[in-house]
């Protein structure tokens, strides 16, 4: 077998195992042996490898089968983007529908007011639920029927123009899930949509306030984060802790190499900072975590890697205090993950004293506006 063919086979198994998250040199060697048999003699001289006495009687058949497998893998992966290797994520406590690529949450707090229900969903960076296809209708029906409740607020309404129903985001209600003879605007006072369990989940128009207390259904677009990343819905972002003994520039390069638009973390609110702190608490390693904030280019003027100014801060008392010697910012594990400025290349007793890092990237919306 030619060296080119040998390297191609090893490359194939390397990529295949890596896609499975299973790259391991022992796996590669086992697979190699299973195909070619164990060489009777292997001699390495300089950069030349000589494989001798392999069992070649079945080599041609195995190579043919492998070529078919490679061709099949190629056909399956042509045109696939990085995002298609990612996972659909929902915030904790939400239910995902793979078919509609959306997340749903039943709001247990009852309200007599449609507007209150809508504001509750908006506060969760979501919308009072829209239902746009038969698949979504069936999914929501199954979800809500299991609760034993018979009425839930949905996002549909004709508050702006009688008879023209729109969803809470302003888009038109095009799918028809209405119960027979609905909407009927009874007493000229029914402008808001409810899920109606009494009619097998078909919709009814209802007064927007003043009726019995009802639960609500919120909906948010499913978001893709790479496997192993954690989704934060308020900023539609994905975070990942990166363990290691890294200088700041090394941490930056490592984050940027992980995915498109990934970088050392930028933090804009206290809530986001607390979310990241919870992630860091699960990493039992090192004394701190790098973030993207720095004043490398102008002393005392801290900016993020995208050039924007640092507005929210969570400095340890008395920080930043490092002057021109401490230009990079990290979370200090031993100080409750408060922020501290420190040298971008930290050394202690002549040895490298780097730390771990937190990477951040935008969440990728699965769809925009309508459910596929």
N, C-alpha and C positions, 0 to 999 in steps of 0.2 A: 504493500500500500504506500502511495506517495505521501510525503510529509504534508502537502497541502490538504489531502483528504483527511489525514489524521487530525490536523488542527481544526478543520471544519467540524468534525464529529465532536471534539472536545468543546468547541465553542457552542455548538447546538445544545449539548447537555448543560453547559454553564448557564445559558440564557433560559433554557426550559426550567431548570431548578430554581433560578432566581425569580422567575415569574411566579413560581409556586411559593416563594418566600422560604425556600428550602435549600439554598445553595450550600453545598458541603463537599469538600474535596473527596471525602470517603465515598460519598454517593457517586461522584464522577468516576472514581476508579472502579467501583463495583460494576457500574454500568458498562464501562469500557471492557472489563474482563468478561462480562456476560455476552458481549457482542463478538469480541475477537479471540477470547480465550486468553489465559495467562501466558505471556511470553516465556519461553524457556531461558532466554538470555537477553539481558538488557545492558547495554554498555553506553555510557555517556562520555564523549570525548569533546572537550571544548563546548561548542554550541551545537554539536551534532548528536542526535539521538538515533540509535539503530535498534529497531525492533525485529527480533529474529524468531523463526520457528513458530509463528502464529498459526493457529488452525485455520487454513484458508479454504477448506472444503465447503464450508457453508457461508463463507464471507460474501460471495456474490449475492446470494439470496437475502442475507441480512442487510446488505447495503441497499438492495432494491426496496426492501420493506421500510428502511429508514428514509430513503428518498421520498417515498409515498407519505410517510409521517411528516417530514419536513414540509412537503408541498401542502399537506392538509393544514398544518399550523400556519403556514404563510397565507393560505386562503382565509383562514379564520381571523387573522390579525391585520390584513390589508385595510388601510384607512382608519384604523383605530387610533384614537388620541389618548394621551395620558389620562384624561378625565374618565375614559371608559374603563379604566382599571381601578376606579375609585369606588367608594361605598356611598350609598345614600344615607344621610344621617338626619335624625330628628332630635330636637331638644329633649332632655330627659323628661319622661312623663307623657310624651306624645306618642301617637300610634301612626306608623308609616303604612301607606298603601303603595306597593311596588307598581301596581297597574296605573295609578294616577300620578305617581311620583310626588305625593304630597303627604304632609303630616297633619294629624288632627288631634284636638284636645277637647274633652268635655269639661266645661266650666261648671263645677258643682254649685257655686254660689248662685242662688236663684235671684231673678230680678223681674219686675213687672214692666221694665222699660227697655225697648229695643236699643235705644241709643246708649244706655248703660252697658248692655251686653256688647255692643260694638266697641265701645271705649275700652272694655276689659281686654278684648282681643288685640286691639291696637297697642295697648300697653305691653303686650307680649310680642310685639313686632310681627303680629299676625293680622288676619282679617276674620270677621264674622263669616262663617263658611259659605263659599259658593259651590254649586254643584253643576258641572258643565257637560258631563257625558253620562250615558247609561251605566258604564262601569263604575263611575264615581257614585252615582245614585245608589247602585246596589251595595257598594262598599259602606257608604254612610248608613244605609238602611240596616245592614247587618250590625254595624257598630252600635247604633242607637237602640235598636230593638232589644239588645242584650241587657240594657240598663233597666228595663221594666217601666221606663217613663214613656209618656205618650206625646209630649209636646216639647220642642226645643226651638229656640231662636235660630234662624239662618240669616244670611246676609242680604237676601233679596228685599227690595222695597221700591215703592213708586212715590216716594215723598216729594220729589221734584216735579213730576208730571204724572197725573192720575192715569193709570192704565199702562204706563210704560215702566215695566219693572227693570231695575238694574241691580247689580251686585254692589256690595259695600265699597268696592274699589272703583265704581263708576262704569264698569263694563256691562254690556247688555246681557240680560237673561235670555239665552237662545235655546238651551235645552228645556224641554217641557216635562216637568215632573209634577204638574198640578193635579190635584184631585178633580174628579168630575164636577163641572159647573164652578170651578174656581179658576182665577180669583173673581170674587163677586162684589167686593167693596160693600159689604153689608152695613147699612145705616150710614153710608158714605164716610166710614171711619176705619177702614181696614187697609192700611198701607204698608204693612210689614209681614214678611214671610216667616212661617213656622213649619217645621217638620211635624207631620200629623200622624202619630202612631195609630190613631183610630181608623185611618184609611190606608193601612199598610205602608206608611211612610211617605205617601204622596203629600204635596204641599197644600197649605191653606194660607189665605191672607187673613191677617188679624190686626186688631187695634195695636198701635205701637207702644201704648202704655196704659196702665190702669187695670189690666186683666190679671189673671192668676200668676203667681211667681213661676218662672220657667228657668230651666237650665239652658245653657248655650253651647254651640259647637264652634270652636275656632279652627282656623286652617292656616298653614304656612307652607310655602314651597319647600320641598325637600332640597337639601343642600348636600353637595358632594365634598367630602374631605378625603384626602389620601388615607389609606389604611394606617391606623396607628395614630392619627391626628384627632384632636378633640374640637368639636364645633361650639362656638360661642355665638348665639343668635343675635344678640343686641347689636353687634358690629358685623354680623355675617362673615365671621372669620374662623379660620382653623389654626390650632396651636399644637405644637409638639415640643416636648422637652428633649434635649440632646445631651447625653451624658459624655463627659470627657474631661481631659486636662488641657484646656484650650486657651490660647491667647484670644483677645477680642477679634483680631483680624482673621484668625483661624476659625473662630465660631461663626463669623459673618460669612466666610467662604463656604463653610459646611452647610449652613442654612440655605444659602443661595444655590447650592448644588443639589438640594433635595427635590426641588420642584420649581416650575415656572412661577414667578412672582413671590417665591418664598424668601424671607429675609429675617434678620434678627428682629425680635418682637418690638412693635410700637404699641404703647399703652395710652389710651385716651380718656379713660374714666376710672373711677374708683371701683366700680363693679367689675370692669374688665380686669383690673389689677387683682382683685380678690379671686376671680376665676382662675387666673394664671397661678396665683399663690397655692390654690388647692391642687393644681397639677404638679407643682414643684414639690409639695409635701409628700407626694408618692414616690419621689426619687431619693433613695437613701444613699446619696453619694455626693462628695465634694462640699465646698463651703459657700458656693454661690452660683448664680446663673447670670450670664450676660444678657443684656437687652440692646436695642439699637441706639439708645440715646448716647450722645457724646458732645464734647466741645473741642474737638481736635482742631478745627479751623479757626475758631475764635474763642479765646478763653472766657469762660463764664456764660457763654451763649449756647445753651444746649439745644441740639436739634436731633431729629430722627434721621434715619438713613435716606428717606425720601426728600430731605431738605426742610421739612416742616418744623416749626418751633415746638419745643416741649411745653405744653400748657398744663396738663395734669401732672402732678408729682406726688411721690410718697417717700420723700427723703427721710432718712434717719435724722434725728435731732442733731443740729450742728453741721449737717452736710448740705451741699457739697463744700468741701474745704481743701481740696488737694492742690489748687493752683495749677500751674502749667505742668505739673508732674502727674496729675490724675485726671485724665481726659475721657475715660470710658465709664459707663454706668452699669451696675449690676444689682441684683437682689442679693442681700446679705442674709444667708440662711440662719446664722447664729443670732441675728438681730430681728427676728420675726419677719424676714423677707422685706425689710425696709430697703430703700434705695441708698446706694453709696457710690461715690466716684472713687476710682482706683486707677493705677497705671494700666494702660492697655496691654502691656506685657509684664505681668507680675512675676517676680522671682522672690524666693525666700531661702536664705542661707545658701545662695548660689545655685539653687535648683528651681526649675520651672514650677510656678504655683498658679496654674490656670484654673479654669472652672468650667462648669457645664453651661448650657445656653437654652434659651427659649426661642423657637422659630415661629413665625406667623405667616400665613398666606390668606388671600381672600377665599371665601367659600364660593363655589361655582353653582349658580342656580340651575336646576334641572330644566325649568321651563319659565317662560315669562308671559303672563297674561291669561293664557288658557291652558287647560289640562289636555295633554296629548292622549 
